[in-house]
Amino acid sequence: MFGKTQIHRSLKLGLRAAVIMSIVLAHPALALQAVRLAWNTNPEANVTGYRVHVSEQRGSSGRVIDVAAATNASIGGLREFTTYFFAVQAYNSNGLASPLSSEIAVTTGSTPDFLANWAFEGGLRGNDAEPGAVPHSDGLPNLIKYAFGLRADRHDRRVLVADQGTVGLPLFRPVLLGGQRYFELQYIRLRSGELACRPKLSTDLVNWSPMVAPETVSPIDATWERVTQRVPIDPATNPRLFGKVEVSVLLNPRKVFDDWAASAGLGGALPEESPMGDGVRNIIRYAFNLEPSEPATTMAAGGTTGLPRGDFVRETGRALFRIQYLRRQGSGLVYQPEVSTDLLRFTPMGGTISTSEIDADWERVTVSMDLGLSVPRQLFARVSVRLP
């Protein structure tokens, strides 16, 4: 006989959806919310888990989320300024379920908006304060000016001063180091994690690829840090190279992962855990669109789920090593392709990068490394993934 589960609300958290922007503005997306719930453990010894019922109508089961044995859950994907009804149900090892708990109603709100505070303090009101607005006819949306420390109250197109600047648009420049020419990027970044910055490169201002290069990060103060990245260039083969830094209003990366885990029935799971016992961690399943409860497989060519795949190919007599992997957009995850000849020391993988968008949540990335005229005896590759 089941006792009735008692649910209580412990905390309501608001989140803002990712809005991809660069110097050319993209369109804002509707903000999403999350609600944190907790409940008392049922007294029966054979209780094995709980299900959370979510609905916009009282008395309706709506969405059902199995959170296993956890007694708390973060329910994401909720719309702003909307009332939701939550109830919890326990189930036991015999497949029996308890009655639903009493419902609680939660009306979502919106998170504190630091960008809005910056705009308000700069004297911007109404439509002029929107992230995509350009109130001073300087061609820069508010989001870009906020991301790089520029003034909200005036025309401001300053560019960062190399190696010492603390405000300004990203600086791209050619540099010569140790006889090698590089295309260098320097930009400042908020340390709060509220924004995501994605450097990209192009040879024609039409097709853009992520700039894959190690970061050197120098703290400026408690709010800002300076990031430097360099890619080697050959003026004979790349006479023109352009750069930009896309800026996104980002969901908290760990919170996005927690919402995914909760919706997948892994409430409270840690990124580094491997619940299937196959060595594939939760963060890897999350990063490469794998089902949490199914065996991990390698992505098929052109696929939309699976672990990264590597292939040796030949083009015009030259050997290429190619990695293809999925990348979750707007998640804040940091993906880094790496190679090794001994499985002990991995280094960042260089080469030509191309991306293709699958949908609003996923894109496919292909990295091709030129090996010259011969294939090495052995070459290993991986794509490391981490939360910032």
N, C-alpha and C positions, 0 to 999 in steps of 0.2 A: 504494500500500500504506500503510495507516494504522499508525502506532505507537499503543500503548495509552495513553490519557490517564491521567495521575496526578492524583488529587484529594487535597487536604489540607484539614483544618479549620483555619480561622484564628481564628474567634471564635464564641462562642455568646452570643446575646442573648436575654433574656426580655422579654416584653411582657405587659401586662395589658389585658384587653378593656374596652371602654367599659361603664360601669354608670351609667345615667342616674338621677340622684337630685335631688330638690328637698327642701323642708321635708317633703313627703310622699315616703316612700321607695319607690323602684322596686326590682325584684328584681335581684340580681347576676347577671351572665352568666359563663360559664366563661371563665377566662383563656386567652389564646392566646400562642403563642411564635413566635420566628423564629430561624433558624440562618444564620450567615454562612459561606459556602463560598468557597474559592479553589482554582485548579488551574493547572498548568503549560500553557503554549501548546504545541499540537502542532507538530512541526517541518515538516509538509508546507506548501508555499507556497500551495496552493489551498484551505486550510481556511477556511470562511466563517462557521462558528458552532458552538455547543455546546448540548446538551440535558442538563438535570439530571433524573434519575429519582429519585423519592421514594416510599418505601413503608414500611409498618409491618411488612412481612415480608421476611426476607432472600431475595434471588434473584427478587423480584417487581418488575416495572417500576413499577407503581402510577401515581402522577401524573407527567407529563412536562412540563417547563417549558423552552421554548426561550428562551435568553438572548442570542441573536444572537452577536456576536463577543466579548462580554465574557468575561473569565476569572475572574470572581467573581460571586456572586449571593447575595442575601438571600432565603431561602425562608421565607415567613410562613404564618400560618394553622395552626400546629402546636399540638397539645394539650399541656398541662402534664404533666410526669412520664411521658412516653411515649417509647419508643425508636423512632427512625426510621433507615432505611437509605438512603444516598445514593450515587449513581454518576453519572458524567458520560460523555457520548458526543459525539465531534466529528463534523461532517459537512462535505463539501466542495462546490465549485461544480458538481460533476457529479451531486450527489444521493446520493453514497456516504456511508455512516456507519461510524465506527470501532467496534471492540468496546467494550463498557462498561468503564469503569475498575474497579479494585477498589472494593468497597463500603466505606464507613465507617459506623459506627453512632454515633448521637448520642442521648443521653437528655436530653430537655428538663427544665428546672427551673422556677423561678419567680424573678421579679425582686426586688431589694431593695424592701421595702414600707415607705415612709416613714410611711404611715398606721398600719401595725402597730407601728412603733417609737414613734410618738406615743402609741398606746394602751398599750403596754407600760410606757413611762416614766410614764404616768398611773395605773399600778397596775391596769389592766384585764387580765383573763385569760380564756381560754376563749371561750365564746359572747359574753361581755360586750365582747370586743375586736373583734368583727366590725363591718364598716363600717355595717351597718344596725341594729346594736344600740342600745338606748336605756337604758344602765345606771343612769342617775340620775333617771329618771322626769321629765325636763324636756321631753320631747316632741321632742328633737333627736337624730337618728341621729349616730353617731360621725363619719361622713363630713362632715356639715354643720359639726359643731363644729371638726373639723380644718381644713376649708376656710376658716373665718373666725376662726381663732386662739383659739377658746374652750378652756376647761380640760377635760381628760379625766378628772380625778379628782374632779369635783364637779358639782352642779347649776349650770348656767351658761347664762343666756339674755340676756346683755348685747347691746345694740344699738349699732352704731357711732355714735360722736359725730361730728356734722357737721364736715367740713373738717379735723379734727385727730385723729380716733380712729385707733388702730392695732390694735384688736381689736373684734369684735362682729358680730352679724348685719347683713345689708344694711339700710340706712336708705332708706326711701321717704318723700318729703315734697313738698308743693306749694311752689313758690317763685315770686316775682314779680321779673322782671328786665326793665328797660327798658319797663315797661308791659305785658309779655307774661307770662301765667301758664304755668308749666311743671310737669310732674310729674318730679321729680328722683330719681335713684337714686345712692347712694354705697355702694360695697362694697370690701373689701380682697381682694386676689388674690395667691396664691403666684406668684412670678416664675419658678419652676422649670419651669413648663409641664406638670407632672404631672396637673393638674386642669383641666377646662374649665368655665367658668361661662357660663350662658345666661340672661340676664334675659328675663322674660316679663311681659306685661300682660294684664289681664282686666277686664271691666266687670261680670261676674256670678259670678266665682270658679268657673266651670265651663269656659268656653272661654278658652283661653290662646293668645296670639300672641307671637312674638318682639318684643322691644323694639328697634326699629331707630332708632338715634340715634348720632351721633358719640361716641367715647370721649375723655375727658380723663384721662390717666394720670399720677399723681404718685408717684415712688419714695418709699417709706418707709425702707427699709433694704435690705440685700443679699437679704433673703428675701421681703419684702412690697412691694406697691404698692397705691395707692388709685385706684379707677376711678370716674369721675363721668359719668353720662349724663342727658340731659334731653330730654323730648318736649313740644311745646307742647300745651296743653289749653284747652278752652272749657268752663267750668263749666255753661254753659247746655245744652250738648249732651252733655257727659260728667260728670254730677254725681257719679259714683262711678268710681274707678279703683283697681285692686289690682295689686300687683307681687310677684314672687318671682324668685329666682335659682336655676335648676337647676344642680346640680353633678355632673360626670361624672369618674370616674377614667379618664384619657385615655391612649390609646396615643400615643407620640411622633409628632406629626403628620408630620414628615419621614420617619420610619421607615415609617409606614403608606403614604405615597406610594411609597417605594422598594419596598415589598413588592408594591404594585399594579404598578409598572413591571416588576419582575422576572417576575411571573406573566403579564404581557402580552407577554413577550419583549423588553422594553426595559431589560434589566439595565444599571444605571449611567446611565440617562437622567436629565437634569436637568429640573426643573419648567418652566424657561423655554424649553426646546428645542421645535422644531416639526419632528419627523422626517418628516412627510408633505409639508413644504414649502408648506402651505396657510395658514400664519400662525396656525393654531390650536395653541397651546402644550400641552405634556403636562399641565400643571396644569389647563387648561381641560377637556381630555378627561376627566381624572380627576374633576373637580368636577361635570361634567354627564353622567356615565354614557355617554360616547362610546367607541366602539371605537378603540383606538390606530391600527389599520391601515386604517380605512375613512374615506371623506370625511365631514366634519362636516356635520350638518344641523340645522335649527332644530326645536325640540320642537313636536310637534303639541299642540293643546289637550287637556289631560288626559293627555299622554304621559308616558313613563317614561325617555326618553332624548332628548338633543338640547340645543342651545344655547338660551339664554333667548329667549322670544318676547314681543314688545310689540304691543299693540293699542289703538286708540282705540275707545271705546264710549260710548253715551249712555244715561243712566238718569234718568228723570223730568226730561228736558229739560236735564240738565247733562252736560258732557263729562268723561269720565274717561280717563286714560291708565293702562293696566294692563300690568304685567310679570308673567310667570309663569316660574318657573325651578325646577330641581331642586336639592336640597341633600343632600349626603352626610352622614349622621348619624354622630357619634362620630369624625369624621376630624380635628377640630381646625381645619379650614379656616375662614377668615373670609370671609363673603360680604357684599358691600355694593352694593345697587342704587343707581345714580347716573343723573342726567339732565343734559342740556346742550342749549342752543339754538344752539351754534356749533361743536360737536365739539372745542372747545379747552379750555373750562373745565367740568368736571363737578362737580356737587354731590350730596350724599346725597339720595336720593329719599324724600320723606315720603308719608304716606298710610295707608290702612287695610290691615292685613296679615292674611292668613289662611293657615293651613298645613293640609295633609292628609297623613297618613302613608301611604306606599306599602307599605313593608315595614320590616324591622329596620334596613336600611341606607340607605333613601332616604325623603325627604319632599318634597312639592311646595309651593312657596311662591308666593302671589299677592299682589302689592302694587298697590293702586289709588290713584292720585293724582287728586284732584278739580281739574279745570282751570277750573271755573266755567261760564259760559254759552257760551264760544266756544273753539274749538281754535286754539292758536297756529300761526303759519305753518309752523314746523318745530320738532320736538322729537326729541332723540336720547336713547337710553337704553343702559345697559350694566350688567352685574353684575360688578364687580371681584372677584377671588378671590386670596387670598394665604395662604401658610403663616405662622403666627404666629412 
